[in-house]
């Protein structure tokens, strides 16, 4: 069971959101360690983490920026650890909070922007579907089938996100991008979301 006084944090960094509708926004990324899946393209080194209190996390954030008020909870899978008490703490401090999750576990309260990144073969469990702002589906040439768009509510945007493996300009990544483009042209209910932070070489 999660100790509500602590979180296992893989890293905290200040950068630009590179994906989806909020691409271009300055954001504080809090990457939590651990996941309930084992995706080959995951960004997180799950065995590396630092156990931190909420005050520790706030101190790190203030050391990075005193002006940005946007947090992105990511992972790994943040819902393995993140609870209402954690998000309430940062809500009380005036932070906007987004989450990037695979959607298997419940999403904590106090989240302002929800991104679901479902993986093939998994079942989504969303208690309040009105909260889902984006569905961002990772895709590559190994799994070329177009999933059915998920319209949780009138605001949900469905993105196909080509998987980047290795350097951003590899032929594999180009093939994945081209695949997504062709799929979207066939089904314009989807939109393209490219990991621009990888293209321009920032965290």
C-alpha positions as CSV (number, residue, x, y, z in Angstrom):
1,X,0.0,0.0,0.0
2,X,1.2,3.5,-0.8
3,X,2.5,5.5,2.1
4,X,0.7,8.8,1.6
5,X,3.6,10.8,3.1
6,X,6.0,9.7,0.3
7,X,6.2,9.2,-3.5
8,X,8.8,7.2,-5.4
9,X,10.0,9.8,-7.9
10,X,12.0,8.8,-10.9
11,X,12.8,12.4,-11.9
12,X,11.4,16.0,-11.8
13,X,12.3,18.3,-14.7
14,X,11.1,21.6,-16.2
15,X,10.5,21.6,-19.9
16,X,8.0,22.1,-22.7
17,X,5.0,19.8,-23.2
18,X,5.8,18.1,-26.5
19,X,2.6,16.2,-27.3
20,X,-1.1,16.6,-27.7
21,X,-3.3,19.6,-27.4
22,X,-1.1,21.3,-24.8
23,X,2.0,21.0,-26.8
24,X,4.2,24.1,-26.3
25,X,3.2,24.8,-22.7
26,X,5.9,25.2,-20.2
27,X,5.4,22.3,-17.7
28,X,6.9,20.8,-14.6
29,X,7.1,17.0,-15.2
30,X,7.0,14.7,-12.2
31,X,7.8,11.2,-13.4
32,X,6.8,8.6,-10.9
33,X,8.5,5.2,-10.8
34,X,6.8,1.9,-11.5
35,X,4.3,0.6,-14.0
36,X,1.7,-2.1,-14.3
37,X,2.7,-2.7,-18.0
38,X,6.1,-3.4,-19.7
39,X,6.1,-1.4,-22.9
40,X,9.3,-1.7,-24.9
41,X,9.2,2.0,-25.7
42,X,8.8,3.3,-22.2
43,X,10.8,6.4,-21.2
44,X,11.2,5.4,-17.5
45,X,14.0,3.5,-15.8
46,X,11.7,1.9,-13.2
47,X,14.4,0.7,-10.8
48,X,15.7,4.2,-10.4
49,X,13.8,6.4,-7.9
50,X,14.2,8.7,-4.9
51,X,11.6,8.5,-2.1
52,X,10.4,12.0,-1.6
53,X,7.9,13.8,0.6
54,X,5.4,16.3,-0.9
55,X,7.4,19.1,0.6
56,X,10.6,17.7,-1.0
57,X,8.9,17.7,-4.4
58,X,7.7,21.3,-3.9
59,X,11.2,22.4,-2.9
60,X,12.6,20.8,-6.1
61,X,9.9,22.5,-8.2
62,X,10.6,25.9,-6.7
63,X,14.3,25.3,-7.4
64,X,13.5,24.8,-11.1
65,X,10.9,27.6,-11.5
66,X,9.0,30.0,-9.4
67,X,6.7,31.1,-12.2
68,X,5.3,28.0,-13.9
69,X,2.2,26.6,-12.2
70,X,1.6,23.6,-14.5
71,X,2.4,20.1,-13.3
72,X,2.3,16.9,-15.5
73,X,2.2,13.7,-13.5
74,X,3.7,11.0,-15.7
75,X,5.6,7.7,-15.5
76,X,5.7,4.8,-15.7
77,X,2.2,4.7,-14.5
78,X,1.5,7.5,-12.0
79,X,-1.8,6.1,-10.7
80,X,0.0,3.3,-9.0
81,X,1.1,5.9,-6.4
82,X,-0.7,9.1,-6.9
83,X,-3.7,9.6,-4.6
84,X,-6.2,12.3,-3.8
85,X,-4.2,13.5,-0.9
86,X,-1.2,14.2,-3.1
87,X,-3.1,16.1,-5.8
88,X,-5.0,18.0,-3.1
89,X,-1.7,19.2,-1.7
90,X,-0.6,20.8,-5.0
91,X,-4.1,22.1,-5.7
92,X,-4.0,24.0,-2.5
93,X,-0.7,25.5,-3.6
94,X,-2.4,26.7,-6.8
95,X,-1.0,24.3,-9.4
96,X,-2.7,23.2,-12.5
97,X,-2.3,19.4,-12.7
98,X,-2.4,17.1,-15.8
99,X,-1.9,13.4,-15.8
100,X,-0.6,11.0,-18.4
101,X,-1.9,7.5,-17.7
102,X,-2.6,4.2,-19.4
103,X,-6.2,4.3,-17.9
104,X,-6.1,0.9,-16.2
105,X,-6.4,2.3,-12.6
106,X,-8.6,5.0,-11.2
107,X,-7.6,8.6,-11.7
108,X,-7.2,10.7,-8.5
109,X,-9.3,13.8,-7.8
110,X,-8.1,17.4,-8.4
111,X,-6.7,16.6,-11.9
112,X,-7.4,19.4,-14.4
113,X,-6.3,17.7,-17.6
114,X,-6.5,13.9,-18.3
115,X,-4.5,12.1,-21.0
116,X,-5.2,8.4,-21.5
117,X,-2.6,6.5,-23.4
118,X,-4.2,3.1,-23.9
119,X,-2.0,0.1,-24.9
120,X,-3.1,-2.7,-27.1
121,X,-4.8,-5.5,-25.2
122,X,-5.5,-3.6,-22.0
123,X,-8.9,-2.6,-20.6
124,X,-9.6,1.0,-19.7
125,X,-11.3,1.7,-16.3
126,X,-12.4,5.3,-16.1
127,X,-15.0,6.1,-13.4
128,X,-15.8,9.6,-14.7
129,X,-15.4,9.7,-18.4
130,X,-16.3,13.4,-18.6
131,X,-12.8,14.0,-17.3
132,X,-10.9,12.6,-20.3
133,X,-9.4,15.4,-22.4
134,X,-7.2,13.3,-24.7
135,X,-6.8,9.8,-25.9
136,X,-3.2,9.4,-27.2
137,X,-2.6,6.0,-28.8
138,X,1.0,5.0,-29.4
139,X,1.4,3.1,-32.7
140,X,4.2,1.6,-34.9
141,X,4.6,-0.6,-37.9
142,X,4.6,-3.7,-35.6
143,X,1.0,-2.9,-34.7
144,X,-0.4,-1.2,-37.8
145,X,-4.1,-1.7,-37.0
146,X,-6.1,1.5,-36.4
147,X,-8.0,1.4,-33.1
148,X,-11.5,2.7,-32.8
149,X,-11.6,6.3,-31.6
150,X,-12.8,6.6,-28.0
151,X,-15.2,9.4,-27.5
152,X,-15.6,9.7,-23.8
153,X,-17.3,13.1,-24.0
154,X,-17.7,16.0,-26.4
155,X,-14.3,17.4,-25.6
156,X,-12.2,14.2,-26.0
157,X,-9.5,14.5,-28.8
158,X,-8.2,11.3,-30.3
159,X,-4.5,11.3,-31.2
160,X,-2.2,8.8,-32.9
161,X,1.3,9.1,-31.6
162,X,4.1,7.5,-33.6
163,X,6.5,5.6,-31.4
164,X,10.0,6.9,-31.3
165,X,12.8,4.4,-30.8
166,X,16.3,5.7,-30.6
167,X,17.4,8.9,-32.4
168,X,14.4,10.9,-33.7
169,X,15.6,10.7,-37.3
170,X,15.9,7.0,-37.7
171,X,14.2,5.2,-40.6
172,X,12.0,3.3,-38.1
173,X,10.6,6.5,-36.6
174,X,9.9,7.9,-40.1
175,X,8.1,4.7,-41.0
176,X,6.0,5.0,-37.8
177,X,5.2,8.7,-38.6
178,X,4.2,7.8,-42.2
179,X,2.0,5.0,-40.9
180,X,0.1,7.4,-38.6
181,X,-0.3,9.9,-41.3
182,X,-1.8,7.4,-43.7
183,X,-4.1,6.0,-41.0
184,X,-5.3,9.5,-40.2
185,X,-6.0,10.3,-43.8
186,X,-8.1,7.2,-44.0
187,X,-9.9,8.1,-40.7
188,X,-9.9,11.8,-40.0
189,X,-11.5,11.3,-36.6
190,X,-7.9,10.9,-35.4
191,X,-5.3,13.6,-35.2
192,X,-1.5,13.4,-35.3
193,X,0.6,14.0,-32.1
194,X,4.3,13.8,-32.6
195,X,6.8,13.9,-29.7
196,X,8.3,17.2,-30.7
197,X,10.5,17.3,-27.6
198,X,12.4,14.4,-29.0
199,X,12.6,16.0,-32.5
200,X,14.2,19.1,-31.0
201,X,16.3,17.3,-28.4
202,X,14.9,18.5,-25.1
203,X,13.7,16.4,-22.1
